[in-house]
Amino acid sequence: MKELIAIYGLDCEACDARIATVTNDNALREKTAELWSELNGVPITAEMINCEGCRTNGVQTPFCNNLCPIRQCALKKSCDTCGDCPDMEHCETVGSVHGSNAEAKMRLKGEKTMKYTKSEPYCTSALMEKIMGPNPLKLEEELLLNHRIPKGAVVMDLGSGQGLTSVFLAKEYGFKVYAADLWSDPDENKKFFAEMGLDETQIVPVKADALQLPFEKEFFDAVVSTDSYNYYGRDKEYLDKCLLPFVKKGGYIYITVPGMKKDLHNNLPQELLLSWTAEQLDYIHDAEYWADIVSASTAQVVSVSEMESNEEVWADWLKQENEYALSDRKTMEAGGGKYLNFIKIVLRKI
């Protein structure tokens, strides 16, 4: 289970207290303290809002660390989470949380919680013909859960391919999107955008090399990259040299990359080699690898974590009849998917 899943099943990664802590956002601390004071009926000050997650080794709020009855119960029973306790189903203490948040209980039971309400309407046969790998719209929807990008923000879709993810960002999130890609045709993408009901005030196709971006410095409020960053972002100097200069101070970068649950490059499973060479697999690594890469930059690392989306996004891709999907079926039909995942990376420019 992810370290940022709380003892009782809530997602610490989405918690305002944790986000305020890792980004040192005092305004968010004030807002969270005010809300928590109202909810708990006790005075909570902004200074108390310092927490990196209740199952991490980092700092925690006074309530989470010393007063939370659920945490104290789990520690007494030597349970990592309430999901390890045989009494969870009938526990009144954690039941007060699960009664208002069914997803928390589902996480503890190892069940899927992701619902693709935004992306599912786009999963038509015509639009799915444009995907170039596991369903990028479903990946992007999970990537942007509880995102911090305001509506109307100027956002670069880095590695946008044929523009489907760019359309999704413009239509579903209300961003002004620059669809930046080296290999797609901007004119073809422009036609597609028009067919999808979008004009140049909403979305702009740009032919761009991720290593030499053709934009003014601090042009973007945020960057989103779906299933492409692993091709150009594995150099520890990439962020500071090639990407962060184009993001405004305080801006967020949301990245999802294909990954391994555990790095296996010293002993690659035969199932993976049915579809990919060792050289191709060098683009795929685990969360620890990516945490090391992005931590070398000046950006704040908000989170690096395994995503829930895996089987669902692969299933949509393997239904396609293009040569790449057909080749990937060899590995996935042999059970290679058990080694793979997708990784979510959230950064903030300081």
C-alpha positions in Angstrom: 0.0 0.0 0.0 1.2 3.5 -0.8 2.9 5.2 2.1 0.7 8.3 1.6 -2.5 6.3 2.4 -3.4 7.2 5.9 -3.9 4.6 8.6 -7.7 4.9 8.2 -7.6 5.0 4.4 -7.7 8.6 3.4 -5.3 9.9 0.8 -2.6 12.0 2.5 -1.3 13.0 -1.0 -4.5 15.1 -1.5 -4.5 16.5 2.1 -4.2 20.3 2.3 -2.2 20.0 5.5 0.4 17.9 3.7 0.4 20.0 0.6 0.8 23.2 2.7 3.8 21.5 4.5 5.7 20.3 1.5 5.2 23.5 -0.5 5.5 25.8 2.6 2.3 27.5 1.7 1.3 29.6 4.6 -1.9 30.9 3.1 -3.0 27.2 2.7 -2.0 26.6 6.3 -4.3 29.4 7.5 -7.2 28.2 5.3 -6.7 24.6 6.6 -6.5 25.6 10.2 -9.7 27.6 10.0 -11.6 24.7 8.4 -10.2 22.1 10.8 -11.1 24.4 13.8 -14.7 24.5 12.5 -14.9 20.8 11.9 -13.4 19.7 15.2 -14.8 22.4 17.5 -11.3 23.2 18.9 -8.8 26.0 18.1 -6.3 25.0 15.5 -3.6 27.4 14.5 -1.7 27.7 11.2 1.5 26.8 13.1 0.0 23.4 13.9 -0.5 22.6 10.2 2.7 20.7 9.5 2.3 17.1 8.4 4.0 14.9 5.8 1.5 12.0 6.2 0.5 9.9 9.2 2.4 6.8 8.0 5.6 8.5 7.0 8.7 9.2 9.2 8.2 13.0 8.7 6.6 15.7 10.8 2.9 15.3 11.8 0.3 17.6 13.3 -0.2 17.4 17.1 -3.6 15.8 16.6 -2.4 13.2 14.1 0.6 12.3 16.1 -0.7 12.3 19.7 -4.5 12.6 19.8 -6.0 10.7 16.9 -7.9 7.8 18.4 -7.6 5.7 15.2 -3.8 6.1 15.1 -3.5 5.3 18.8 -5.6 2.2 18.3 -3.5 1.0 15.3 -0.2 1.6 17.2 -1.6 -0.4 20.2 -2.5 -3.3 18.0 0.7 -3.1 15.9 -1.3 -2.6 12.8 0.2 -0.6 9.9 -3.4 0.4 8.8 -6.9 -0.3 9.9 -7.0 -2.8 7.0 -4.7 -5.1 8.9 -7.1 -5.2 11.8 -9.7 -8.1 11.9 -12.2 -5.8 13.7 -12.3 -3.1 11.0 -15.7 -4.1 9.5 -17.4 -3.5 12.9 -15.2 -0.8 14.4 -17.1 2.3 15.5 -14.0 4.4 15.7 -12.9 4.1 12.0 -16.5 3.6 11.0 -17.0 7.3 11.6 -14.6 8.0 8.8 -15.7 5.2 6.4 -19.4 6.2 6.8 -18.7 9.4 5.0 -15.9 8.3 2.8 -16.4 4.9 1.2 -13.2 5.2 -0.9 -11.1 5.2 2.3 -12.4 1.8 3.2 -12.0 0.5 -0.4 -8.3 1.6 -0.3 -7.7 -0.4 2.9 -9.3 -3.5 1.3 -7.1 -3.1 -1.8 -10.0 -2.2 -4.1 -9.9 0.3 -7.0 -11.3 3.8 -6.2 -10.5 5.6 -9.5 -13.6 6.6 -11.5 -13.0 7.9 -15.0 -16.0 10.3 -15.1 -14.2 12.9 -17.2 -12.3 10.7 -19.6 -14.9 7.9 -20.3 -17.0 10.0 -22.7 -13.9 10.4 -24.9 -13.2 6.6 -25.2 -14.9 6.3 -28.6 -13.4 4.2 -31.3 -12.6 7.2 -33.4 -10.7 9.1 -30.6 -9.0 5.9 -29.3 -7.4 5.6 -32.8 -5.3 8.6 -31.9 -3.8 7.2 -28.7 -0.1 6.1 -28.9 0.0 3.9 -25.8 -2.0 3.1 -22.7 -5.1 5.4 -22.5 -3.6 8.8 -21.9 -6.9 10.4 -21.0 -7.5 8.1 -18.1 -3.9 8.6 -16.9 -4.3 12.3 -17.2 -7.6 12.3 -15.2 -6.0 10.4 -12.3 -2.8 12.6 -12.6 -4.9 15.7 -12.1 -7.1 14.6 -9.2 -7.0 17.4 -6.6 -4.7 19.4 -8.9 -3.7 23.0 -8.0 -3.9 24.6 -11.4 -6.6 27.4 -11.6 -9.1 27.5 -14.4 -8.0 29.7 -17.2 -4.3 29.0 -16.5 -1.8 28.9 -19.4 -0.7 25.2 -19.5 1.8 23.4 -21.7 0.9 19.9 -22.7 4.4 18.6 -23.1 4.6 15.6 -25.5 1.0 16.1 -26.7 1.2 13.6 -29.6 -1.9 14.0 -31.8 -3.5 16.4 -29.4 -6.1 14.3 -27.6 -4.7 15.1 -24.2 -4.6 18.8 -25.1 -8.3 18.7 -26.1 -9.0 17.0 -22.8 -7.2 19.7 -20.8 -8.9 22.5 -22.6 -12.4 21.2 -22.6 -12.5 19.4 -19.2 -10.3 21.7 -17.1 -10.7 25.1 -18.8 -7.0 25.7 -19.4 -5.5 27.7 -22.2 -3.4 24.9 -23.7 -0.2 24.9 -25.8 0.0 21.4 -27.4 3.8 21.0 -27.7 5.1 18.0 -29.6 8.1 17.3 -31.8 6.7 14.5 -34.0 3.1 15.5 -34.7 2.0 17.9 -37.4 0.7 21.2 -36.0 -1.6 21.8 -39.0 -3.2 18.4 -38.6 -3.6 19.0 -34.9 -5.1 22.4 -35.6 -7.7 20.8 -37.8 -8.5 18.2 -35.1 -8.9 20.9 -32.5 -11.3 22.8 -34.7 -13.3 19.5 -35.2 -13.5 19.2 -31.4 -15.0 22.7 -31.2 -11.8 24.5 -29.9 -10.3 27.7 -31.4 -6.9 29.4 -31.0 -8.0 31.3 -27.9 -8.3 27.9 -26.2 -5.6 25.7 -27.7 -2.5 26.3 -29.8 -0.5 23.5 -31.6 3.3 24.0 -31.5 6.1 22.0 -33.0 8.6 21.8 -30.1 11.6 19.9 -29.0 11.4 19.3 -25.2 15.1 20.0 -25.0 14.8 23.4 -26.7 11.4 24.8 -26.0 10.5 27.8 -28.2 8.7 29.9 -25.5 9.4 33.0 -23.5 10.8 32.5 -20.0 8.1 32.1 -17.2 5.4 31.8 -19.9 3.4 29.0 -18.4 1.4 28.7 -15.2 1.8 25.0 -15.3 3.0 22.0 -17.3 1.3 18.6 -17.8 3.1 15.7 -19.4 1.4 12.4 -20.0 3.4 9.3 -20.9 6.3 11.1 -22.6 8.6 12.6 -20.0 10.6 9.3 -19.6 12.0 9.9 -23.1 13.6 13.2 -22.4 13.5 13.9 -18.7 15.9 11.2 -17.3 18.8 13.6 -17.2 19.1 15.1 -13.7 19.9 18.5 -15.2 16.8 18.5 -17.5 14.4 20.2 -15.2 16.6 23.2 -14.3 18.1 23.7 -17.7 15.2 22.9 -20.1 11.8 23.1 -18.4 11.6 25.1 -15.1 12.8 28.4 -16.8 9.5 28.4 -18.7 7.3 28.0 -15.7 6.2 30.9 -13.4 7.2 30.9 -9.8 4.8 28.8 -7.8 3.6 27.0 -10.9 3.0 23.2 -10.8 4.3 20.5 -13.1 2.3 17.3 -13.3 4.0 14.3 -14.9 2.9 10.7 -15.4 5.4 8.1 -16.8 5.2 4.3 -17.4 7.1 2.6 -14.7 8.1 -0.6 -13.0 6.8 -1.6 -9.6 10.4 -2.4 -8.8 13.5 -1.8 -10.9 14.4 -5.0 -12.7 17.1 -3.9 -15.1 19.7 -6.2 -13.6 17.5 -9.2 -14.3 14.8 -8.4 -16.9 11.9 -10.8 -17.0 11.4 -12.7 -20.2 7.8 -11.6 -20.4 8.9 -8.0 -20.9 11.5 -8.9 -23.6 8.7 -10.4 -25.7 7.7 -6.9 -26.7 10.6 -4.6 -25.9 14.4 -4.7 -26.1 16.6 -4.0 -23.0 17.4 -0.7 -24.6 13.7 0.2 -24.9 13.1 -0.9 -21.3 15.7 1.5 -20.1 13.1 4.2 -20.4 11.0 2.5 -17.7 12.0 2.7 -14.1 10.5 2.6 -10.6 9.3 5.4 -8.3 12.5 5.5 -6.3 14.5 6.1 -9.5 12.2 9.0 -10.5 12.3 10.5 -7.0 16.1 10.6 -7.2 15.9 12.2 -10.7 13.5 15.1 -9.8 15.0 15.7 -6.3 18.2 16.7 -8.1 16.5 19.9 -9.4 15.6 23.1 -7.6 11.8 22.3 -7.9 9.9 21.3 -4.8 9.0 17.7 -5.0 5.3 17.5 -3.8 4.9 13.8 -4.5 6.2 10.8 -6.4 3.9 7.8 -6.2 2.5 4.8 -7.9 -0.8 5.4 -9.7 -3.9 3.2 -9.5 -4.4 3.3 -13.3 -2.7 0.3 -15.0 -4.9 -2.5 -16.1 -7.6 -0.2 -17.3 -5.4 2.0 -19.5 -3.5 -1.0 -20.9 -6.8 -2.7 -21.8 -7.8 0.3 -23.9 -4.5 0.4 -25.7 -4.4 -3.4 -26.4 -7.8 -3.2 -28.2 -6.2 -1.0 -30.9 -5.1 -2.7 -34.1 -1.9 -0.7 -34.9 1.4 -2.4 -35.1 2.7 -1.1 -31.7 -0.4 -2.3 -29.8 -0.2 -5.7 -31.5 3.5 -6.0 -30.4 2.7 -4.9 -26.8 0.1 -7.7 -26.6 2.9 -10.3 -26.5 4.1 -9.1 -23.1 0.8 -8.3 -21.6 -0.8 -11.6 -22.6 2.2 -13.4 -21.1 1.6 -11.7 -17.7 4.2 -9.0 -18.0 1.8 -6.4 -16.6 2.5 -7.6 -13.1 5.8 -5.9 -13.3 4.5 -2.6 -14.6 2.8 0.5 -13.3 2.4 4.2 -13.9 4.1 6.8 -11.7 2.7 10.2 -10.8 5.1 13.1 -10.2 4.1 16.5 -8.9 6.5 19.3 -8.7 6.3 23.1 -7.9 8.7 25.8 -9.0 10.0 27.9 -6.1 
